[in-house]
Amino acid sequence: YVFDFENRNRKATGITTNCGPQRAWRAPPHPQLCALTCTAMDDLAAKLGMNSLDFFMKNVDQAVNGKGDVYTDQMKIGAKLIDWNAKWHLAGKGESKGGVKRGLGMALHQWGGSAHAATCLVKVHPDGTVESFAGSQDIGTGTRTAIVMTLAETFGIPLSMVKANIGTSKYPRSGPSGGSTTIGGVTGPNRRAGLEALWKIFDLVAAKHNVAADSLVAKGGMILSGDKTVCTWKEAAKLIGPMPLEVQGEGPKKDGLTDAGVAGIQMAEVAVDTETGKVRVEKFVAVQDCGLIVDLLTAKSQVYGSLIMGITYALSEERIMDNKTVRFINADLENYKLARIGDIGELIVEMYQPDSEYDRGVIGLGEPPVIAPGAAISNAVANAIGVRVPVLPLTPQRVLEALKKA
């Protein structure tokens, strides 16, 4: 996972349990693969007495996705944000204050995020308002926001003049929310339909005002030709006549609006109480790319949510089964512990945004940031106490058992 070395061996063993069928969890099965491989890399660095950041840097050219340069840049950014060089120490060799040891850990991840197949209908009304219709859905990830922002940007009008209609199969067919494919699936068709509608309106404006259609730009509620204002957007929209201008959009297409393949790195600083086994995340840094970012606030929110979710599955989230009755005995929010504000420490999210990323187009972000937390936190705990806790979540009992065994 991420790395592809010649000298490797792997085995997979299937285990039958009476726990009911398995179901896909966010970013299936990447968190498991990342936890297995990035911890092995970290253990090897520890055996060599190497700084794990240097070890990952030296081997990043083996990345299967060819993003070695991206990972390198991201690791440099992350190291600066967490102050890696000043805080890092050999595994188990850090200071112990009152039985509490601190450590640093990191991990790399990857994801696809290509756009799913989708269609939409964009209507431009004579009063200048715009509507989009698509059989997509918003599961809390900002799908409506992304559609509205895409069309508002296309027509150069305020967000308040755009309405996104989604959530019913009566609208043009769209894809399901899965695989981090929605953002490209909805923005691509809406951008294509919006541009086609805009070009038709430009032709009408050009004929009326005797200007070249290819010189026109829609910006700030105005139609411009160079530095000259030709007319307002509302005046332009009136030229379509009494009925709305309707244009169908579809995707994905190979036109540069969407792409696939993202990379990210995460670094964790933890404090481990060697007397109680309690692990606390002190600081968590994520550096993530996702191509062209439609809405920075929403994108960062996705990563923050992933870090919180990752801290939870790394430290506490676990299904406990009764071996005799085969019942899921902690299926409630009292005993199935999820992270709260006091459990997450300081979270720092840095979106990787060089021009090369924007040139790639829109790529999905929902799942990638949840992949690396388990590995990064596990590596940080190993760096703190000098021994690997082999199973997630890193509960106090498992930490104490690993210390006792060591």
C-alpha positions in Angstrom: 0.0 0.0 0.0 1.5 3.3 -1.3 4.9 1.6 -1.5 5.7 -1.1 -4.0 9.0 -2.8 -3.2 10.5 -5.7 -5.2 11.5 -7.6 -2.0 8.2 -8.3 -0.4 6.0 -11.1 0.8 2.4 -11.0 1.8 -0.3 -13.4 2.9 -4.0 -13.0 3.5 -6.0 -15.3 5.7 -9.8 -15.3 5.7 -11.5 -15.9 9.1 -15.1 -17.0 9.4 -17.0 -15.5 12.3 -20.6 -15.5 13.4 -20.9 -11.8 13.5 -23.1 -11.1 10.5 -21.8 -9.9 7.1 -19.2 -7.2 6.7 -20.0 -3.8 5.3 -17.9 -1.1 3.7 -16.5 1.5 6.0 -15.2 4.9 4.9 -12.3 4.4 2.5 -12.6 0.6 2.3 -10.1 -1.1 2.8 -7.4 1.6 2.9 -7.2 2.3 6.6 -6.3 -1.4 7.2 -3.8 -1.5 4.4 -2.2 1.7 5.6 -2.0 0.5 9.2 -0.3 -2.7 8.1 2.3 -1.2 5.8 3.1 2.2 7.3 3.6 0.6 10.8 6.0 -2.0 9.2 7.9 0.9 7.6 8.1 2.7 10.9 9.3 -0.5 12.7 12.0 -0.9 10.2 13.2 2.7 10.6 13.3 2.1 14.4 15.4 -1.1 13.9 17.8 0.9 11.8 17.9 3.7 14.4 16.7 6.2 11.8 14.5 9.1 12.0 11.2 7.8 10.5 10.6 10.9 8.5 14.0 10.5 6.9 13.2 6.8 6.3 9.9 7.6 4.5 11.7 10.4 2.5 14.3 8.0 1.3 11.8 5.4 0.1 9.1 7.7 -1.3 10.3 7.2 -4.8 8.8 3.7 -4.5 5.2 5.1 -4.3 2.9 3.1 -6.6 1.0 6.2 -7.7 4.1 8.1 -8.9 3.5 10.9 -6.5 6.9 10.8 -4.8 7.5 14.5 -5.3 4.0 15.4 -3.9 4.6 13.2 -0.8 8.0 14.8 -0.3 6.6 18.4 -0.4 3.7 17.4 1.9 6.1 15.8 4.4 8.2 18.9 4.5 5.1 21.0 5.1 3.9 18.6 7.8 7.2 18.4 9.5 7.4 22.2 9.8 3.8 22.4 11.2 4.4 19.8 13.9 8.0 20.8 14.6 9.2 17.3 13.8 13.0 17.8 13.9 12.9 19.4 17.3 10.5 16.9 18.9 11.6 13.6 17.4 13.6 11.0 19.3 14.5 7.3 18.9 11.7 4.9 19.9 11.2 4.9 23.6 14.1 7.2 24.3 12.2 10.4 25.0 11.8 12.1 28.4 9.3 10.7 30.9 7.5 13.1 33.1 5.4 11.5 35.8 5.2 8.3 33.8 4.1 10.2 30.6 6.1 9.7 27.4 5.6 11.6 24.2 6.2 10.5 20.6 5.8 11.3 17.0 4.4 9.2 14.2 3.5 9.6 10.6 1.8 7.8 7.7 1.1 8.2 3.9 -2.1 7.5 2.1 -3.7 7.6 -1.4 -7.1 7.5 -3.0 -8.8 7.6 -6.4 -11.7 10.1 -6.2 -12.7 10.1 -9.8 -16.1 11.6 -10.8 -19.0 9.2 -11.1 -21.3 9.2 -14.1 -24.0 11.9 -13.7 -26.3 14.2 -15.6 -28.0 17.5 -14.7 -30.3 20.1 -16.1 -29.4 23.8 -15.8 -32.1 26.5 -16.3 -31.3 30.2 -16.7 -34.5 32.2 -16.1 -35.2 35.5 -17.8 -34.8 37.3 -14.5 -31.2 36.1 -14.3 -31.7 33.5 -11.6 -30.3 30.0 -12.3 -31.5 26.6 -11.2 -29.9 23.2 -11.4 -31.7 19.8 -11.2 -29.9 16.6 -10.5 -30.8 13.3 -8.9 -27.9 13.5 -6.5 -28.1 13.7 -2.7 -26.4 15.7 0.1 -25.4 13.5 3.0 -23.9 16.5 4.9 -20.8 17.0 2.7 -21.9 20.2 1.0 -23.1 18.9 -2.3 -25.7 21.7 -2.7 -23.0 24.2 -1.8 -20.6 22.9 -4.4 -23.3 23.0 -7.2 -24.3 26.5 -6.3 -20.7 27.8 -6.1 -19.9 26.1 -9.5 -22.8 27.8 -11.3 -22.3 31.2 -9.5 -18.7 31.2 -10.6 -19.6 30.2 -14.2 -22.2 33.0 -14.6 -20.4 35.6 -12.5 -23.4 36.1 -10.2 -24.0 35.9 -6.4 -24.7 32.6 -4.7 -28.2 33.9 -3.8 -29.2 33.8 -7.5 -28.5 30.1 -7.8 -30.7 27.2 -6.5 -29.6 23.5 -6.5 -32.5 21.1 -6.7 -31.4 17.5 -5.7 -32.7 14.6 -3.7 -35.3 13.0 -5.9 -35.2 10.5 -8.8 -37.6 12.8 -10.7 -34.5 14.8 -11.6 -31.9 13.8 -14.2 -30.0 10.7 -13.2 -26.9 11.1 -11.0 -24.6 8.7 -9.1 -24.7 7.5 -5.5 -22.6 9.0 -2.8 -19.6 6.6 -2.5 -16.0 6.4 -3.4 -15.5 10.1 -3.0 -17.0 10.5 -6.5 -19.7 13.0 -5.8 -17.9 16.3 -6.0 -16.6 15.6 -9.5 -19.9 13.9 -10.4 -21.9 17.0 -9.7 -19.6 19.9 -10.5 -18.4 18.6 -13.9 -21.9 18.3 -15.5 -23.1 21.6 -14.0 -19.9 23.4 -15.2 -20.3 22.0 -18.7 -24.1 22.9 -18.9 -23.4 26.3 -17.4 -20.7 27.2 -19.9 -22.9 26.1 -22.8 -25.8 28.2 -21.5 -23.4 31.2 -21.0 -22.0 30.9 -24.5 -25.6 31.0 -26.0 -26.3 34.1 -24.0 -23.0 35.6 -25.1 -24.1 35.1 -28.7 -27.4 37.0 -28.0 -25.4 39.8 -26.3 -23.0 40.0 -29.1 -25.7 40.3 -31.7 -27.5 43.1 -29.7 -24.5 45.2 -28.8 -22.4 44.5 -31.9 -19.4 43.0 -30.0 -17.4 39.8 -30.5 -19.0 36.9 -28.5 -15.5 35.4 -27.8 -14.5 38.7 -26.1 -17.2 38.5 -23.5 -16.7 37.6 -19.8 -19.4 37.3 -17.1 -18.1 38.7 -13.8 -19.6 40.5 -10.8 -23.1 40.5 -12.2 -21.9 42.2 -15.4 -21.1 41.2 -19.0 -17.7 42.6 -19.9 -15.7 43.0 -23.1 -12.1 43.7 -22.0 -12.4 46.6 -19.5 -15.7 47.8 -21.0 -19.1 46.9 -19.4 -21.5 45.8 -22.2 -24.6 45.2 -20.0 -25.7 43.7 -16.7 -26.2 40.0 -16.3 -29.9 40.5 -15.8 -30.1 42.5 -19.0 -28.3 39.7 -20.8 -30.6 37.1 -19.3 -33.7 38.9 -20.6 -32.5 38.3 -24.2 -33.4 34.6 -23.9 -37.1 35.5 -24.1 -40.0 34.6 -21.9 -39.0 30.9 -21.3 -36.0 29.7 -19.4 -32.9 28.6 -21.3 -32.4 24.9 -20.6 -29.2 23.0 -21.1 -28.3 19.4 -20.2 -24.9 18.5 -18.7 -23.2 15.2 -18.3 -20.0 13.6 -17.2 -17.4 12.5 -16.6 -15.5 13.7 -19.7 -11.8 14.0 -20.5 -11.9 17.8 -20.7 -9.8 18.7 -17.6 -12.7 19.6 -15.3 -12.2 16.5 -13.2 -9.4 14.0 -12.5 -8.5 11.2 -10.1 -5.7 10.3 -7.7 -4.9 12.1 -4.5 -2.1 11.8 -1.9 -1.8 12.9 1.6 0.4 12.7 4.7 -0.4 12.8 8.4 1.7 13.4 11.5 0.6 12.8 15.1 2.1 13.8 18.4 0.9 11.8 21.4 1.3 11.5 25.1 1.2 8.0 26.6 0.7 7.5 30.4 2.8 4.3 31.0 1.1 3.8 34.4 -2.5 3.8 33.1 -2.0 3.0 29.4 -4.0 6.1 28.4 -3.1 7.6 25.0 -3.8 11.2 24.3 -3.4 13.0 20.9 -1.7 16.3 21.6 -1.3 17.5 18.0 -2.4 16.1 14.7 -1.3 17.5 11.3 -2.8 16.6 7.9 -1.5 17.8 4.5 -3.8 16.8 1.7 -4.2 17.4 -2.0 -7.4 17.0 -4.0 -6.9 18.8 -7.2 -9.0 22.0 -7.8 -10.7 23.0 -4.6 -14.3 24.2 -5.1 -14.8 25.5 -1.6 -11.8 25.6 0.7 -13.9 25.8 3.9 -15.9 22.7 3.0 -12.7 20.9 1.9 -10.9 21.6 5.2 -14.0 20.6 7.1 -13.9 17.2 5.4 -10.3 16.7 6.6 -11.1 17.9 10.2 -13.9 15.4 10.3 -11.7 12.6 9.1 -9.1 13.3 11.7 -11.6 13.2 14.5 -13.0 9.9 13.0 -9.5 8.6 12.7 -8.6 9.4 16.3 -11.7 7.6 17.4 -10.9 4.3 15.5 -7.3 4.5 16.5 -8.0 4.9 20.3 -11.4 3.7 21.2 -13.9 2.7 18.5 -14.3 -1.1 18.7 -17.1 -3.6 18.3 -17.1 -6.1 21.3 -18.9 -9.4 20.7 -20.1 -11.9 23.3 -18.4 -15.2 22.5 -21.3 -17.3 23.8 -24.3 -15.4 22.5 -22.6 -13.7 19.5 -24.3 -10.5 20.5 -22.8 -7.0 19.8 -22.7 -6.0 23.5 -21.5 -2.4 23.2 -23.9 -1.2 20.5 -24.7 2.1 22.2 -23.1 5.5 22.5 -22.3 4.9 26.2 -19.9 2.0 25.6 -19.1 2.4 21.9 -16.8 5.4 22.6 -16.5 8.1 20.0 -14.1 11.0 20.3 -15.4 14.2 21.9 -13.9 17.7 22.0 -11.6 16.8 24.9 -10.2 13.8 23.1 -8.9 15.2 19.9 -6.1 17.6 20.8 -4.9 20.3 18.4 -5.9 19.6 14.7 -4.0 21.4 11.9 -5.2 21.0 8.3 -3.1 22.2 5.4 -4.5 21.8 1.9 -1.8 21.2 -0.7 -2.5 23.8 -3.4 0.2 24.5 -5.9 -0.9 25.5 -9.4 -0.2 22.0 -10.6 -3.0 20.7 -8.4 -5.5 23.3 -9.7 -4.7 22.4 -13.3 -5.7 18.8 -12.6 -9.4 19.6 -12.0 -11.8 18.5 -9.3 -11.1 15.3 -7.3 -13.0 13.7 -4.5 -11.9 14.3 -0.9 -14.4 12.5 1.4 -12.4 9.4 2.2 -8.6 10.0 1.8 -8.0 11.9 5.1 -9.5 9.1 7.2 -7.0 6.5 5.9 -3.8 7.4 7.7 -4.8 8.3 11.3 -4.6 4.8 12.7 -1.1 4.2 11.3 0.2 7.7 12.3 -1.1 7.4 15.8 0.1 3.8 16.2 3.6 4.9 15.0 3.5 7.9 17.5 2.7 5.5 20.4 5.5 3.1 19.4 7.9 6.1 19.2 6.8 7.2 22.7 7.0 3.9 24.5 9.5 1.9 22.4 7.2 -1.0 21.7 4.5 -1.7 19.1 0.9 -2.1 20.3 -0.1 -4.5 17.6 -3.9 -4.0 17.5 -6.2 -1.1 17.0 -7.8 0.5 18.8 -4.9 1.4 21.2 -6.9 1.0 24.4 -5.2 1.4 27.8 -5.4 -2.4 28.4 -3.5 -3.1 25.1 -0.9 -0.5 25.8 -0.2 -1.9 29.2 -0.1 -5.5 27.9 2.4 -4.4 25.2 4.6 -2.7 27.8 4.4 -5.7 30.1 5.3 -8.1 27.3 8.3 -5.9 26.3 
